[in-house]
Amino acid sequence: MKCVRCGAEASAGLTTEAVELGNGGVLVVRHIPCYRCGHCGEVLYAGDVVTRLEALTARAEELVQEVTVVNYAKAS
Ligand SMILES: [Zn+2]
């Protein structure tokens, strides 16, 4: 996959993302599959990963108190 910022080649890896929720909570998702640019460090997600993260975030807003950490690979 090419980096959207600089056009260099991005390689597959895993990352952690912290998402601020509408209810004031924070959801931390670990082990998210991503592509990381070796040149500028930009992190890219495949389309299905974005969709799944949005679903996780929407569900978390109903459950999260302050801070919740989930493992992407284990969350359905
Ligand atoms: Zn780049």
PDB file of the backbone (N, CA, C, O) and the ligand in Angstrom, with CONECT records:
HET     ZN  A 101       1
ATOM      1  N   MET A   1       0.849  -1.206   0.000  1.00  0.00           N
ATOM      2  CA  MET A   1       0.000   0.000   0.000  1.00  0.00           C
ATOM      3  C   MET A   1       0.877   1.246   0.000  1.00  0.00           C
ATOM      4  O   MET A   1       1.891   1.299   0.696  1.00  0.00           O
ATOM      5  N   LYS A   2       0.480   2.259  -0.790  1.00  0.00           N
ATOM      6  CA  LYS A   2       1.250   3.506  -0.851  1.00  0.00           C
ATOM      7  C   LYS A   2       0.763   4.487   0.222  1.00  0.00           C
ATOM      8  O   LYS A   2      -0.431   4.577   0.509  1.00  0.00           O
ATOM      9  N   CYS A   3       1.705   5.209   0.799  1.00  0.00           N
ATOM     10  CA  CYS A   3       1.371   6.238   1.787  1.00  0.00           C
ATOM     11  C   CYS A   3       0.575   7.362   1.121  1.00  0.00           C
ATOM     12  O   CYS A   3       0.967   7.849   0.060  1.00  0.00           O
ATOM     13  N   VAL A   4      -0.529   7.774   1.728  1.00  0.00           N
ATOM     14  CA  VAL A   4      -1.345   8.843   1.137  1.00  0.00           C
ATOM     15  C   VAL A   4      -0.680  10.205   1.298  1.00  0.00           C
ATOM     16  O   VAL A   4      -1.011  11.145   0.575  1.00  0.00           O
ATOM     17  N   ARG A   5       0.254  10.318   2.237  1.00  0.00           N
ATOM     18  CA  ARG A   5       0.884  11.616   2.488  1.00  0.00           C
ATOM     19  C   ARG A   5       2.084  11.857   1.577  1.00  0.00           C
ATOM     20  O   ARG A   5       2.216  12.928   0.984  1.00  0.00           O
ATOM     21  N   CYS A   6       2.971  10.839   1.466  1.00  0.00           N
ATOM     22  CA  CYS A   6       4.220  11.085   0.735  1.00  0.00           C
ATOM     23  C   CYS A   6       4.435  10.137  -0.441  1.00  0.00           C
ATOM     24  O   CYS A   6       5.350  10.350  -1.237  1.00  0.00           O
ATOM     25  N   GLY A   7       3.600   9.081  -0.569  1.00  0.00           N
ATOM     26  CA  GLY A   7       3.706   8.194  -1.713  1.00  0.00           C
ATOM     27  C   GLY A   7       4.711   7.076  -1.558  1.00  0.00           C
ATOM     28  O   GLY A   7       4.841   6.244  -2.456  1.00  0.00           O
ATOM     29  N   ALA A   8       5.429   7.029  -0.442  1.00  0.00           N
ATOM     30  CA  ALA A   8       6.371   5.935  -0.207  1.00  0.00           C
ATOM     31  C   ALA A   8       5.608   4.661   0.124  1.00  0.00           C
ATOM     32  O   ALA A   8       4.410   4.697   0.403  1.00  0.00           O
ATOM     33  N   GLU A   9       6.317   3.533   0.091  1.00  0.00           N
ATOM     34  CA  GLU A   9       5.668   2.262   0.376  1.00  0.00           C
ATOM     35  C   GLU A   9       5.422   2.109   1.876  1.00  0.00           C
ATOM     36  O   GLU A   9       6.319   2.338   2.688  1.00  0.00           O
ATOM     37  N   ALA A  10       4.189   1.716   2.237  1.00  0.00           N
ATOM     38  CA  ALA A  10       3.851   1.477   3.641  1.00  0.00           C
ATOM     39  C   ALA A  10       3.770  -0.022   3.868  1.00  0.00           C
ATOM     40  O   ALA A  10       3.239  -0.749   3.029  1.00  0.00           O
ATOM     41  N   SER A  11       4.288  -0.487   4.988  1.00  0.00           N
ATOM     42  CA  SER A  11       4.316  -1.923   5.256  1.00  0.00           C
ATOM     43  C   SER A  11       3.322  -2.295   6.347  1.00  0.00           C
ATOM     44  O   SER A  11       2.989  -1.483   7.210  1.00  0.00           O
ATOM     45  N   ALA A  12       2.854  -3.539   6.293  1.00  0.00           N
ATOM     46  CA  ALA A  12       1.833  -4.004   7.232  1.00  0.00           C
ATOM     47  C   ALA A  12       2.395  -4.099   8.644  1.00  0.00           C
ATOM     48  O   ALA A  12       3.556  -4.458   8.843  1.00  0.00           O
ATOM     49  N   GLY A  13       1.560  -3.776   9.613  1.00  0.00           N
ATOM     50  CA  GLY A  13       1.966  -3.867  11.010  1.00  0.00           C
ATOM     51  C   GLY A  13       0.756  -3.768  11.911  1.00  0.00           C
ATOM     52  O   GLY A  13      -0.381  -3.929  11.467  1.00  0.00           O
ATOM     53  N   LEU A  14       1.011  -3.501  13.182  1.00  0.00           N
ATOM     54  CA  LEU A  14      -0.058  -3.344  14.159  1.00  0.00           C
ATOM     55  C   LEU A  14       0.117  -2.023  14.870  1.00  0.00           C
ATOM     56  O   LEU A  14       1.241  -1.556  15.051  1.00  0.00           O
ATOM     57  N   THR A  15      -0.991  -1.412  15.276  1.00  0.00           N
ATOM     58  CA  THR A  15      -0.902  -0.154  15.993  1.00  0.00           C
ATOM     59  C   THR A  15      -1.947  -0.111  17.103  1.00  0.00           C
ATOM     60  O   THR A  15      -2.803  -0.989  17.207  1.00  0.00           O
ATOM     61  N   THR A  16      -1.858   0.927  17.928  1.00  0.00           N
ATOM     62  CA  THR A  16      -2.827   1.173  18.994  1.00  0.00           C
ATOM     63  C   THR A  16      -3.436   2.540  18.770  1.00  0.00           C
ATOM     64  O   THR A  16      -2.726   3.500  18.472  1.00  0.00           O
ATOM     65  N   GLU A  17      -4.751   2.632  18.912  1.00  0.00           N
ATOM     66  CA  GLU A  17      -5.445   3.890  18.663  1.00  0.00           C
ATOM     67  C   GLU A  17      -6.282   4.257  19.880  1.00  0.00           C
ATOM     68  O   GLU A  17      -6.978   3.405  20.433  1.00  0.00           O
ATOM     69  N   ALA A  18      -6.222   5.510  20.302  1.00  0.00           N
ATOM     70  CA  ALA A  18      -7.081   6.016  21.374  1.00  0.00           C
ATOM     71  C   ALA A  18      -8.147   6.905  20.746  1.00  0.00           C
ATOM     72  O   ALA A  18      -7.821   7.835  20.009  1.00  0.00           O
ATOM     73  N   VAL A  19      -9.415   6.627  21.032  1.00  0.00           N
ATOM     74  CA  VAL A  19     -10.530   7.355  20.433  1.00  0.00           C
ATOM     75  C   VAL A  19     -11.315   8.066  21.525  1.00  0.00           C
ATOM     76  O   VAL A  19     -11.754   7.438  22.488  1.00  0.00           O
ATOM     77  N   GLU A  20     -11.492   9.378  21.377  1.00  0.00           N
ATOM     78  CA  GLU A  20     -12.335  10.136  22.299  1.00  0.00           C
ATOM     79  C   GLU A  20     -13.790   9.865  21.930  1.00  0.00           C
ATOM     80  O   GLU A  20     -14.175   9.982  20.767  1.00  0.00           O
ATOM     81  N   LEU A  21     -14.584   9.509  22.914  1.00  0.00           N
ATOM     82  CA  LEU A  21     -15.982   9.191  22.656  1.00  0.00           C
ATOM     83  C   LEU A  21     -16.882  10.382  22.971  1.00  0.00           C
ATOM     84  O   LEU A  21     -16.514  11.284  23.723  1.00  0.00           O
ATOM     85  N   GLY A  22     -18.064  10.359  22.377  1.00  0.00           N
ATOM     86  CA  GLY A  22     -19.009  11.445  22.576  1.00  0.00           C
ATOM     87  C   GLY A  22     -19.478  11.586  24.009  1.00  0.00           C
ATOM     88  O   GLY A  22     -19.939  12.658  24.402  1.00  0.00           O
ATOM     89  N   ASN A  23     -19.370  10.526  24.802  1.00  0.00           N
ATOM     90  CA  ASN A  23     -19.824  10.579  26.186  1.00  0.00           C
ATOM     91  C   ASN A  23     -18.712  10.990  27.157  1.00  0.00           C
ATOM     92  O   ASN A  23     -18.899  10.917  28.371  1.00  0.00           O
ATOM     93  N   GLY A  24     -17.557  11.421  26.635  1.00  0.00           N
ATOM     94  CA  GLY A  24     -16.461  11.863  27.491  1.00  0.00           C
ATOM     95  C   GLY A  24     -15.487  10.758  27.834  1.00  0.00           C
ATOM     96  O   GLY A  24     -14.450  11.013  28.445  1.00  0.00           O
ATOM     97  N   GLY A  25     -15.803   9.542  27.451  1.00  0.00           N
ATOM     98  CA  GLY A  25     -14.900   8.425  27.708  1.00  0.00           C
ATOM     99  C   GLY A  25     -13.831   8.310  26.644  1.00  0.00           C
ATOM    100  O   GLY A  25     -13.861   9.012  25.633  1.00  0.00           O
ATOM    101  N   VAL A  26     -12.884   7.414  26.883  1.00  0.00           N
ATOM    102  CA  VAL A  26     -11.821   7.149  25.918  1.00  0.00           C
ATOM    103  C   VAL A  26     -11.751   5.653  25.675  1.00  0.00           C
ATOM    104  O   VAL A  26     -11.703   4.861  26.616  1.00  0.00           O
ATOM    105  N   LEU A  27     -11.745   5.278  24.419  1.00  0.00           N
ATOM    106  CA  LEU A  27     -11.598   3.871  24.043  1.00  0.00           C
ATOM    107  C   LEU A  27     -10.219   3.676  23.450  1.00  0.00           C
ATOM    108  O   LEU A  27      -9.845   4.359  22.497  1.00  0.00           O
ATOM    109  N   VAL A  28      -9.460   2.743  24.010  1.00  0.00           N
ATOM    110  CA  VAL A  28      -8.149   2.410  23.468  1.00  0.00           C
ATOM    111  C   VAL A  28      -8.248   1.043  22.812  1.00  0.00           C
ATOM    112  O   VAL A  28      -8.610   0.059  23.458  1.00  0.00           O
ATOM    113  N   VAL A  29      -7.924   0.989  21.519  1.00  0.00           N
ATOM    114  CA  VAL A  29      -7.979  -0.275  20.779  1.00  0.00           C
ATOM    115  C   VAL A  29      -6.550  -0.698  20.457  1.00  0.00           C
ATOM    116  O   VAL A  29      -5.815   0.036  19.797  1.00  0.00           O
ATOM    117  N   ARG A  30      -6.160  -1.877  20.922  1.00  0.00           N
ATOM    118  CA  ARG A  30      -4.802  -2.356  20.709  1.00  0.00           C
ATOM    119  C   ARG A  30      -4.771  -3.386  19.582  1.00  0.00           C
ATOM    120  O   ARG A  30      -5.787  -3.993  19.244  1.00  0.00           O
ATOM    121  N   HIS A  31      -3.581  -3.566  19.011  1.00  0.00           N
ATOM    122  CA  HIS A  31      -3.341  -4.602  17.995  1.00  0.00           C
ATOM    123  C   HIS A  31      -4.215  -4.414  16.762  1.00  0.00           C
ATOM    124  O   HIS A  31      -4.754  -5.389  16.238  1.00  0.00           O
ATOM    125  N   ILE A  32      -4.366  -3.184  16.290  1.00  0.00           N
ATOM    126  CA  ILE A  32      -5.139  -2.921  15.079  1.00  0.00           C
ATOM    127  C   ILE A  32      -4.246  -3.160  13.864  1.00  0.00           C
ATOM    128  O   ILE A  32      -3.146  -2.613  13.792  1.00  0.00           O
ATOM    129  N   PRO A  33      -4.709  -3.978  12.898  1.00  0.00           N
ATOM    130  CA  PRO A  33      -3.925  -4.149  11.673  1.00  0.00           C
ATOM    131  C   PRO A  33      -3.858  -2.831  10.898  1.00  0.00           C
ATOM    132  O   PRO A  33      -4.879  -2.167  10.718  1.00  0.00           O
ATOM    133  N   CYS A  34      -2.674  -2.451  10.441  1.00  0.00           N
ATOM    134  CA  CYS A  34      -2.532  -1.177   9.732  1.00  0.00           C
ATOM    135  C   CYS A  34      -1.365  -1.270   8.763  1.00  0.00           C
ATOM    136  O   CYS A  34      -0.670  -2.285   8.700  1.00  0.00           O
ATOM    137  N   TYR A  35      -1.162  -0.198   8.011  1.00  0.00           N
ATOM    138  CA  TYR A  35       0.037  -0.038   7.193  1.00  0.00           C
ATOM    139  C   TYR A  35       0.745   1.214   7.684  1.00  0.00           C
ATOM    140  O   TYR A  35       0.132   2.270   7.838  1.00  0.00           O
ATOM    141  N   ARG A  36       2.044   1.083   7.927  1.00  0.00           N
ATOM    142  CA  ARG A  36       2.818   2.215   8.428  1.00  0.00           C
ATOM    143  C   ARG A  36       3.855   2.610   7.392  1.00  0.00           C
ATOM    144  O   ARG A  36       4.619   1.777   6.907  1.00  0.00           O
ATOM    145  N   CYS A  37       3.868   3.899   7.061  1.00  0.00           N
ATOM    146  CA  CYS A  37       4.824   4.416   6.083  1.00  0.00           C
ATOM    147  C   CYS A  37       6.230   4.419   6.673  1.00  0.00           C
ATOM    148  O   CYS A  37       6.458   4.940   7.764  1.00  0.00           O
ATOM    149  N   GLY A  38       7.170   3.829   5.932  1.00  0.00           N
ATOM    150  CA  GLY A  38       8.544   3.781   6.400  1.00  0.00           C
ATOM    151  C   GLY A  38       9.259   5.115   6.263  1.00  0.00           C
ATOM    152  O   GLY A  38      10.327   5.310   6.843  1.00  0.00           O
ATOM    153  N   HIS A  39       8.676   6.041   5.496  1.00  0.00           N
ATOM    154  CA  HIS A  39       9.316   7.334   5.247  1.00  0.00           C
ATOM    155  C   HIS A  39       8.837   8.407   6.220  1.00  0.00           C
ATOM    156  O   HIS A  39       9.655   9.051   6.876  1.00  0.00           O
ATOM    157  N   CYS A  40       7.515   8.609   6.324  1.00  0.00           N
ATOM    158  CA  CYS A  40       7.005   9.714   7.152  1.00  0.00           C
ATOM    159  C   CYS A  40       6.258   9.234   8.404  1.00  0.00           C
ATOM    160  O   CYS A  40       5.907  10.041   9.264  1.00  0.00           O
ATOM    161  N   GLY A  41       6.016   7.918   8.504  1.00  0.00           N
ATOM    162  CA  GLY A  41       5.380   7.412   9.711  1.00  0.00           C
ATOM    163  C   GLY A  41       3.865   7.448   9.711  1.00  0.00           C
ATOM    164  O   GLY A  41       3.232   7.073  10.697  1.00  0.00           O
ATOM    165  N   GLU A  42       3.273   7.903   8.597  1.00  0.00           N
ATOM    166  CA  GLU A  42       1.812   7.934   8.489  1.00  0.00           C
ATOM    167  C   GLU A  42       1.244   6.525   8.663  1.00  0.00           C
ATOM    168  O   GLU A  42       1.790   5.558   8.131  1.00  0.00           O
ATOM    169  N   VAL A  43       0.138   6.417   9.415  1.00  0.00           N
ATOM    170  CA  VAL A  43      -0.516   5.121   9.613  1.00  0.00           C
ATOM    171  C   VAL A  43      -1.802   5.086   8.795  1.00  0.00           C
ATOM    172  O   VAL A  43      -2.630   5.993   8.877  1.00  0.00           O
ATOM    173  N   LEU A  44      -1.957   4.012   7.995  1.00  0.00           N
ATOM    174  CA  LEU A  44      -3.116   3.864   7.105  1.00  0.00           C
ATOM    175  C   LEU A  44      -3.898   2.626   7.514  1.00  0.00           C
ATOM    176  O   LEU A  44      -3.327   1.625   7.950  1.00  0.00           O
ATOM    177  N   TYR A  45      -5.226   2.714   7.364  1.00  0.00           N
ATOM    178  CA  TYR A  45      -6.058   1.555   7.646  1.00  0.00           C
ATOM    179  C   TYR A  45      -6.777   1.115   6.378  1.00  0.00           C
ATOM    180  O   TYR A  45      -7.175   1.944   5.559  1.00  0.00           O
ATOM    181  N   ALA A  46      -6.940  -0.186   6.224  1.00  0.00           N
ATOM    182  CA  ALA A  46      -7.765  -0.716   5.140  1.00  0.00           C
ATOM    183  C   ALA A  46      -9.224  -0.364   5.434  1.00  0.00           C
ATOM    184  O   ALA A  46      -9.599  -0.118   6.580  1.00  0.00           O
ATOM    185  N   GLY A  47     -10.047  -0.346   4.364  1.00  0.00           N
ATOM    186  CA  GLY A  47     -11.434   0.081   4.499  1.00  0.00           C
ATOM    187  C   GLY A  47     -12.233  -0.731   5.496  1.00  0.00           C
ATOM    188  O   GLY A  47     -13.036  -0.179   6.248  1.00  0.00           O
ATOM    189  N   ASP A  48     -12.019  -2.058   5.511  1.00  0.00           N
ATOM    190  CA  ASP A  48     -12.809  -2.881   6.430  1.00  0.00           C
ATOM    191  C   ASP A  48     -12.391  -2.660   7.868  1.00  0.00           C
ATOM    192  O   ASP A  48     -13.197  -2.838   8.781  1.00  0.00           O
ATOM    193  N   VAL A  49     -11.129  -2.270   8.088  1.00  0.00           N
ATOM    194  CA  VAL A  49     -10.666  -1.978   9.442  1.00  0.00           C
ATOM    195  C   VAL A  49     -11.324  -0.694   9.952  1.00  0.00           C
ATOM    196  O   VAL A  49     -11.733  -0.618  11.111  1.00  0.00           O
ATOM    197  N   VAL A  50     -11.422   0.315   9.075  1.00  0.00           N
ATOM    198  CA  VAL A  50     -12.084   1.572   9.443  1.00  0.00           C
ATOM    199  C   VAL A  50     -13.537   1.300   9.838  1.00  0.00           C
ATOM    200  O   VAL A  50     -14.028   1.812  10.844  1.00  0.00           O
ATOM    201  N   THR A  51     -14.210   0.486   9.028  1.00  0.00           N
ATOM    202  CA  THR A  51     -15.615   0.156   9.311  1.00  0.00           C
ATOM    203  C   THR A  51     -15.754  -0.521  10.670  1.00  0.00           C
ATOM    204  O   THR A  51     -16.660  -0.208  11.443  1.00  0.00           O
ATOM    205  N   ARG A  52     -14.851  -1.444  10.948  1.00  0.00           N
ATOM    206  CA  ARG A  52     -14.940  -2.184  12.205  1.00  0.00           C
ATOM    207  C   ARG A  52     -14.600  -1.288  13.403  1.00  0.00           C
ATOM    208  O   ARG A  52     -15.207  -1.411  14.467  1.00  0.00           O
ATOM    209  N   LEU A  53     -13.636  -0.396  13.223  1.00  0.00           N
ATOM    210  CA  LEU A  53     -13.300   0.535  14.304  1.00  0.00           C
ATOM    211  C   LEU A  53     -14.489   1.446  14.613  1.00  0.00           C
ATOM    212  O   LEU A  53     -14.754   1.754  15.775  1.00  0.00           O
ATOM    213  N   GLU A  54     -15.201   1.874  13.572  1.00  0.00           N
ATOM    214  CA  GLU A  54     -16.371   2.729  13.779  1.00  0.00           C
ATOM    215  C   GLU A  54     -17.452   1.970  14.543  1.00  0.00           C
ATOM    216  O   GLU A  54     -18.123   2.536  15.406  1.00  0.00           O
ATOM    217  N   ALA A  55     -17.619   0.689  14.223  1.00  0.00           N
ATOM    218  CA  ALA A  55     -18.605  -0.133  14.932  1.00  0.00           C
ATOM    219  C   ALA A  55     -18.209  -0.316  16.393  1.00  0.00           C
ATOM    220  O   ALA A  55     -19.052  -0.242  17.288  1.00  0.00           O
ATOM    221  N   LEU A  56     -16.921  -0.554  16.626  1.00  0.00           N
ATOM    222  CA  LEU A  56     -16.431  -0.697  17.997  1.00  0.00           C
ATOM    223  C   LEU A  56     -16.658   0.581  18.786  1.00  0.00           C
ATOM    224  O   LEU A  56     -17.074   0.542  19.944  1.00  0.00           O
ATOM    225  N   THR A  57     -16.381   1.719  18.148  1.00  0.00           N
ATOM    226  CA  THR A  57     -16.526   3.016  18.805  1.00  0.00           C
ATOM    227  C   THR A  57     -17.985   3.286  19.164  1.00  0.00           C
ATOM    228  O   THR A  57     -18.292   3.750  20.262  1.00  0.00           O
ATOM    229  N   ALA A  58     -18.887   2.985  18.209  1.00  0.00           N
ATOM    230  CA  ALA A  58     -20.309   3.219  18.451  1.00  0.00           C
ATOM    231  C   ALA A  58     -20.799   2.373  19.622  1.00  0.00           C
ATOM    232  O   ALA A  58     -21.562   2.847  20.463  1.00  0.00           O
ATOM    233  N   ARG A  59     -20.360   1.134  19.670  1.00  0.00           N
ATOM    234  CA  ARG A  59     -20.793   0.255  20.755  1.00  0.00           C
ATOM    235  C   ARG A  59     -20.169   0.688  22.082  1.00  0.00           C
ATOM    236  O   ARG A  59     -20.814   0.617  23.128  1.00  0.00           O
ATOM    237  N   ALA A  60     -18.917   1.135  22.037  1.00  0.00           N
ATOM    238  CA  ALA A  60     -18.217   1.539  23.255  1.00  0.00           C
ATOM    239  C   ALA A  60     -18.888   2.737  23.910  1.00  0.00           C
ATOM    240  O   ALA A  60     -18.860   2.866  25.134  1.00  0.00           O
ATOM    241  N   GLU A  61     -19.492   3.617  23.112  1.00  0.00           N
ATOM    242  CA  GLU A  61     -20.122   4.808  23.681  1.00  0.00           C
ATOM    243  C   GLU A  61     -21.263   4.428  24.628  1.00  0.00           C
ATOM    244  O   GLU A  61     -21.621   5.202  25.517  1.00  0.00           O
ATOM    245  N   GLU A  62     -21.827   3.242  24.435  1.00  0.00           N
ATOM    246  CA  GLU A  62     -22.904   2.790  25.324  1.00  0.00           C
ATOM    247  C   GLU A  62     -22.341   2.161  26.596  1.00  0.00           C
ATOM    248  O   GLU A  62     -23.039   2.078  27.606  1.00  0.00           O
ATOM    249  N   LEU A  63     -21.089   1.719  26.555  1.00  0.00           N
ATOM    250  CA  LEU A  63     -20.540   0.901  27.637  1.00  0.00           C
ATOM    251  C   LEU A  63     -19.447   1.584  28.443  1.00  0.00           C
ATOM    252  O   LEU A  63     -19.331   1.356  29.647  1.00  0.00           O
ATOM    253  N   VAL A  64     -18.638   2.425  27.787  1.00  0.00           N
ATOM    254  CA  VAL A  64     -17.433   2.955  28.406  1.00  0.00           C
ATOM    255  C   VAL A  64     -17.751   3.934  29.520  1.00  0.00           C
ATOM    256  O   VAL A  64     -18.573   4.834  29.346  1.00  0.00           O
ATOM    257  N   GLN A  65     -17.109   3.765  30.650  1.00  0.00           N
ATOM    258  CA  GLN A  65     -17.253   4.709  31.748  1.00  0.00           C
ATOM    259  C   GLN A  65     -16.243   5.849  31.583  1.00  0.00           C
ATOM    260  O   GLN A  65     -16.629   6.990  31.327  1.00  0.00           O
ATOM    261  N   GLU A  66     -14.968   5.545  31.727  1.00  0.00           N
ATOM    262  CA  GLU A  66     -13.939   6.571  31.523  1.00  0.00           C
ATOM    263  C   GLU A  66     -12.912   6.117  30.490  1.00  0.00           C
ATOM    264  O   GLU A  66     -12.754   6.745  29.444  1.00  0.00           O
ATOM    265  N   VAL A  67     -12.216   5.022  30.791  1.00  0.00           N
ATOM    266  CA  VAL A  67     -11.235   4.520  29.846  1.00  0.00           C
ATOM    267  C   VAL A  67     -11.421   3.016  29.704  1.00  0.00           C
ATOM    268  O   VAL A  67     -11.481   2.291  30.697  1.00  0.00           O
ATOM    269  N   THR A  68     -11.510   2.557  28.473  1.00  0.00           N
ATOM    270  CA  THR A  68     -11.634   1.128  28.205  1.00  0.00           C
ATOM    271  C   THR A  68     -10.589   0.742  27.174  1.00  0.00           C
ATOM    272  O   THR A  68     -10.383   1.460  26.196  1.00  0.00           O
ATOM    273  N   VAL A  69      -9.937  -0.378  27.388  1.00  0.00           N
ATOM    274  CA  VAL A  69      -8.941  -0.884  26.447  1.00  0.00           C
ATOM    275  C   VAL A  69      -9.446  -2.202  25.882  1.00  0.00           C
ATOM    276  O   VAL A  69      -9.786  -3.112  26.638  1.00  0.00           O
ATOM    277  N   VAL A  70      -9.496  -2.310  24.570  1.00  0.00           N
ATOM    278  CA  VAL A  70      -9.884  -3.571  23.943  1.00  0.00           C
ATOM    279  C   VAL A  70      -8.810  -4.008  22.978  1.00  0.00           C
ATOM    280  O   VAL A  70      -8.055  -3.190  22.452  1.00  0.00           O
ATOM    281  N   ASN A  71      -8.748  -5.309  22.750  1.00  0.00           N
ATOM    282  CA  ASN A  71      -7.847  -5.885  21.766  1.00  0.00           C
ATOM    283  C   ASN A  71      -8.623  -6.053  20.480  1.00  0.00           C
ATOM    284  O   ASN A  71      -9.615  -6.782  20.451  1.00  0.00           O
ATOM    285  N   TYR A  72      -8.195  -5.395  19.413  1.00  0.00           N
ATOM    286  CA  TYR A  72      -8.920  -5.447  18.131  1.00  0.00           C
ATOM    287  C   TYR A  72      -9.147  -6.893  17.696  1.00  0.00           C
ATOM    288  O   TYR A  72     -10.233  -7.237  17.229  1.00  0.00           O
ATOM    289  N   ALA A  73      -8.151  -7.721  17.844  1.00  0.00           N
ATOM    290  CA  ALA A  73      -8.238  -9.088  17.349  1.00  0.00           C
ATOM    291  C   ALA A  73      -9.290  -9.911  18.093  1.00  0.00           C
ATOM    292  O   ALA A  73      -9.804 -10.894  17.560  1.00  0.00           O
ATOM    293  N   LYS A  74      -9.613  -9.502  19.341  1.00  0.00           N
ATOM    294  CA  LYS A  74     -10.552 -10.279  20.150  1.00  0.00           C
ATOM    295  C   LYS A  74     -11.939  -9.639  20.197  1.00  0.00           C
ATOM    296  O   LYS A  74     -12.910 -10.320  20.526  1.00  0.00           O
ATOM    297  N   ALA A  75     -12.057  -8.357  19.878  1.00  0.00           N
ATOM    298  CA  ALA A  75     -13.344  -7.679  19.897  1.00  0.00           C
ATOM    299  C   ALA A  75     -14.104  -8.030  18.625  1.00  0.00           C
ATOM    300  O   ALA A  75     -13.522  -8.051  17.540  1.00  0.00           O
ATOM    301  N   SER A  76     -15.373  -8.299  18.749  1.00  0.00           N
ATOM    302  CA  SER A  76     -16.152  -8.691  17.562  1.00  0.00           C
ATOM    303  C   SER A  76     -17.116  -7.586  17.178  1.00  0.00           C
ATOM    304  O   SER A  76     -17.859  -7.726  16.207  1.00  0.00           O
TER     305      SER A  76
HETATM  306 ZN    ZN A 101       4.602   8.611   4.048  1.00  0.00          ZN2+
END
